[in-house]
Structure formats: C-alpha cells, structure tokens
Amino acid sequence: MTSPWNGRLLEGKDLAPYTWFRVGGPAARLATPYDEAALSQLLREATGPVLAIGVGSNLLVRDGGIEGTVIRLGRGFNGIEVEGNRIRAGSAALDAKVAVAAADAGIAGLEFLRGVPGTIGGAVRMNAGCYGVETKDRLIEARVALRDGAIQTFSNVELGFAYRHCALADDAVVIEAIFEGAPDDPSAIRERMETLMANREAAQPIREKTGGSTFRNPAGESAWKLVDAAGGRGLRVGGAQMSEKHCNFMVNTGDATAADLETLGETIRDRVRETSGHDLHWEIKRIGKA
Ligand SMILES: Cc1cc2nc3c(=O)[nH]c(=O)nc-3n(C[C@H](O)[C@H](O)[C@H](O)COP(=O)(O)OP(=O)(O)OC[C@H]3O[C@@H](n4cnc5c(N)ncnc54)[C@H](O)[C@@H]3O)c2cc1C
C-alpha cells in the first residue's frame, strides 16, 4: 500500500480465529481499513483477488489458506443510526446489535436479525434470514465498494436477492445498509426477540464451533430431514460431526481440520443423493485452497 494508509495490513495471518468453526489456513494479506477512503485505496491498489469477510459465521476456510487479500471491516464501519422507521447500519455491525437498536427505537420487523450471529455485510451477501423473514424483506438499499474502489448505492432490486444469495460481484464490499421497519412498542418487540432466541437455543447448537446450516433447503424440502433420513445425524469424520441437536449443522468437536469438515459435508451429500435422489447444495461458503 502506498502511504499514508489508514488501516492495518497483516501478512500470512491465520484465519481460524476469525471464523466460528475455528479452522482454516492463513490469508496472504489480512487488511483492516479504518474508513471508507482507506477501503477504496486498498481496492484500487491491491493486486490479485480480494474478499471481504464478516465474523466468519458462514465460512469454511480451507487448510491451505487464501491467496490474495482478505478484508475484514471493523471500527469505522460498525455505526448504527436510527432515522424514523429506518436503521442505517455499518456492514461490520453485528446483526444482533442492529436488532436490539431497532427494538429500543420501537422499530418492528428486524427481530429476525437477533438470531443471526453475523454482521450486516454478511447478512446482505447471504440474504440471511430466519423464521420466515429475510434481509431482502427489510432492506431499502446498500452502499457498496467495487473492486476498482468506486462506491455505489444499490437498491433492493438491484441487489438481485434470492434464497441465501445476492447478485453482487464476489469481490464487492458492502459498506452499509438501510433497513425499514414499522412502529411498535419496544417491549412487545423485545418479547418476540426473546421467544425467537429461546426457540433457537432449543433447536440449534448455537454455542458450538459451527457454521449454521450446512446445506440450503431444496425447494419444498428441509435439508435436515434429508440428512436425517440418510443417517447423517451424529456422523463423524475426524473432529467434524453432524450435530446431534440439529443435523444440518456441522460442528468442530475440538480438533477438526477444514478438510474433516468438508469431507463430512461431501459424504453427507453422497448419502443424501443415494437415499433420496436430492442434490444438496452447500450454504456454507467454502473458500481458499485445500
Ligand atoms: C449458530 C449459527 C446460526 C446461524 N443461523 C442462521 C440463520 O438463522 N439464518 C441465516 O441466514 N444464517 C444463519 N447462520 C449463518 C450466518 O450467520 C449468516 O450467513 C451470516 O449472514 C454471515 O455473516 P458473517 O458476517 O459471519 O459473514 P461471513 O461468514 O464472514 O461471510 C459470509 C459471506 O458473506 C461475505 N461477506 C461478509 N461480509 C461482507 C461484506 N462486508 N461485503 C461483502 N461480502 C461480505 C463473505 O465473503 C462470505 O461470502 C448461522 C450461523 C451460525 C454459526
């Protein structure tokens, strides 16, 4: 980077601590720009591939690590502002914090974000959702830095949302998003959020090293039912296991490698194909080299 550059650049940084699975190799460069100008400069000057990550709650970084520049936004990108029935949130803000800020401001409709353990950037990229509401249902627009450093605002429609997908280029970096809800009593909103969290706690291994749902639900089907029917519940490869509690969640039981987790996932895909004919697709993003 040409100086001055307002950020931090680390070489060969191990990415495992930056993911929920706690596995994976190093990034050739891990960049943390502190403001938008630094992010644009980084994108202009970086050679090779770039990829933004959030808090790694949907990521399986392979053991060989990542060539190129991994961008992790932090301070300078985590503001949350209330504007009437709207919330403007930086992409590094945690979804749960945005949900709580909305509740405090009496804005209903963002309760679902309380249960998604990622950042706003990850929520936009993944069109994250739960209990019948997705990011696309509440998002008005997002500001995005493109590979050449230009910053552009995309409307909801322009983001091309689909199930756990948005149409942004892989190397685009979400900077902030605006959501809209409807007025409601803060205590009623908080109550709904508490119910949502209690349901999750009962149904999902949310305190383990996991990546959330491993596979996307095929149209009209539940991935977990297909995994269960294929005998996948509790299946192990090395330190990786399909959760006994929710069999579409993989967990690192302690000493799993990324290869263990990926092999387990592929084994499950083979078994499901044999037992039900369904071709499961990964929801977890697998990145890097083996
Ligand atoms: C216990 C548990 C429960 C979960 N429950 C749900 C659920 O109910 N619903 C649901 O939808 N998901 C769920 N997930 C998955 C995950 O939390 C979501 O996909 C979340 O949106 C990922 O956000 P993140 O910040 O962790 O992104 P990461 O995992 O770091 O990255 C995910 C993807 O987003 C991209 N990305 C991240 N930040 C940016 C950015 N600023 N700009 C551009 N691209 C970016 C990455 O490149 C990657 O492709 C769960 C995960 C766990 C561990």
PDBQT file of the ligand as one rigid body, heavy atoms in Angstrom, charges set to zero:
ROOT
HETATM    1  C1  LIG A 301     -25.080 -20.779  15.165  1.00  0.00    +0.000 C 
HETATM    2  C2  LIG A 301     -25.378 -20.193  13.820  1.00  0.00    +0.000 A 
HETATM    3  C3  LIG A 301     -26.687 -19.918  13.458  1.00  0.00    +0.000 A 
HETATM    4  C4  LIG A 301     -26.984 -19.368  12.199  1.00  0.00    +0.000 A 
HETATM    5  N1  LIG A 301     -28.280 -19.098  11.886  1.00  0.00    +0.000 NA
HETATM    6  C5  LIG A 301     -28.568 -18.524  10.685  1.00  0.00    +0.000 A 
HETATM    7  C6  LIG A 301     -29.930 -18.202  10.346  1.00  0.00    +0.000 A 
HETATM    8  O1  LIG A 301     -30.848 -18.416  11.095  1.00  0.00    +0.000 OA
HETATM    9  N2  LIG A 301     -30.153 -17.633   9.142  1.00  0.00    +0.000 N 
HETATM   10  C7  LIG A 301     -29.159 -17.359   8.271  1.00  0.00    +0.000 A 
HETATM   11  O2  LIG A 301     -29.434 -16.831   7.190  1.00  0.00    +0.000 OA
HETATM   12  N3  LIG A 301     -27.874 -17.648   8.572  1.00  0.00    +0.000 NA
HETATM   13  C8  LIG A 301     -27.554 -18.225   9.753  1.00  0.00    +0.000 A 
HETATM   14  N4  LIG A 301     -26.250 -18.514  10.052  1.00  0.00    +0.000 N 
HETATM   15  C9  LIG A 301     -25.195 -18.265   9.059  1.00  0.00    +0.000 C 
HETATM   16  C10 LIG A 301     -24.528 -16.887   9.172  1.00  0.00    +0.000 C 
HETATM   17  O3  LIG A 301     -24.665 -16.356  10.474  1.00  0.00    +0.000 OA
HETATM   18  C11 LIG A 301     -25.114 -15.903   8.155  1.00  0.00    +0.000 C 
HETATM   19  O4  LIG A 301     -24.901 -16.341   6.832  1.00  0.00    +0.000 OA
HETATM   20  C12 LIG A 301     -24.474 -14.517   8.295  1.00  0.00    +0.000 C 
HETATM   21  O5  LIG A 301     -25.174 -13.601   7.489  1.00  0.00    +0.000 OA
HETATM   22  C13 LIG A 301     -22.991 -14.476   7.932  1.00  0.00    +0.000 C 
HETATM   23  O6  LIG A 301     -22.468 -13.232   8.351  1.00  0.00    +0.000 OA
HETATM   24  P1  LIG A 301     -20.920 -13.053   8.668  1.00  0.00    +0.000 P 
HETATM   25  O7  LIG A 301     -20.694 -11.638   8.988  1.00  0.00    +0.000 OA
HETATM   26  O8  LIG A 301     -20.481 -14.045   9.696  1.00  0.00    +0.000 OA
HETATM   27  O9  LIG A 301     -20.283 -13.402   7.258  1.00  0.00    +0.000 OA
HETATM   28  P2  LIG A 301     -19.066 -14.399   6.923  1.00  0.00    +0.000 P 
HETATM   29  O10 LIG A 301     -19.409 -15.778   7.393  1.00  0.00    +0.000 OA
HETATM   30  O11 LIG A 301     -17.800 -13.821   7.394  1.00  0.00    +0.000 OA
HETATM   31  O12 LIG A 301     -19.121 -14.379   5.338  1.00  0.00    +0.000 OA
HETATM   32  C14 LIG A 301     -20.233 -14.944   4.659  1.00  0.00    +0.000 C 
HETATM   33  C15 LIG A 301     -20.248 -14.435   3.216  1.00  0.00    +0.000 C 
HETATM   34  O13 LIG A 301     -20.510 -13.043   3.234  1.00  0.00    +0.000 OA
HETATM   35  C16 LIG A 301     -19.468 -12.338   2.577  1.00  0.00    +0.000 C 
HETATM   36  N5  LIG A 301     -19.293 -11.056   3.283  1.00  0.00    +0.000 N 
HETATM   37  C17 LIG A 301     -19.155 -10.853   4.610  1.00  0.00    +0.000 A 
HETATM   38  N6  LIG A 301     -19.045  -9.539   4.874  1.00  0.00    +0.000 NA
HETATM   39  C18 LIG A 301     -19.111  -8.895   3.680  1.00  0.00    +0.000 A 
HETATM   40  C19 LIG A 301     -19.039  -7.531   3.274  1.00  0.00    +0.000 A 
HETATM   41  N7  LIG A 301     -18.890  -6.522   4.151  1.00  0.00    +0.000 N 
HETATM   42  N8  LIG A 301     -19.160  -7.249   1.963  1.00  0.00    +0.000 NA
HETATM   43  C20 LIG A 301     -19.305  -8.227   1.049  1.00  0.00    +0.000 A 
HETATM   44  N9  LIG A 301     -19.370  -9.535   1.361  1.00  0.00    +0.000 NA
HETATM   45  C21 LIG A 301     -19.269  -9.870   2.669  1.00  0.00    +0.000 A 
HETATM   46  C22 LIG A 301     -18.250 -13.256   2.637  1.00  0.00    +0.000 C 
HETATM   47  O14 LIG A 301     -17.353 -13.011   1.586  1.00  0.00    +0.000 OA
HETATM   48  C23 LIG A 301     -18.917 -14.619   2.502  1.00  0.00    +0.000 C 
HETATM   49  O15 LIG A 301     -19.185 -14.899   1.153  1.00  0.00    +0.000 OA
HETATM   50  C24 LIG A 301     -25.928 -19.087  11.298  1.00  0.00    +0.000 A 
HETATM   51  C25 LIG A 301     -24.612 -19.337  11.678  1.00  0.00    +0.000 A 
HETATM   52  C26 LIG A 301     -24.331 -19.879  12.905  1.00  0.00    +0.000 A 
HETATM   53  C27 LIG A 301     -22.901 -20.130  13.282  1.00  0.00    +0.000 C 
ENDROOT
TORSDOF 0
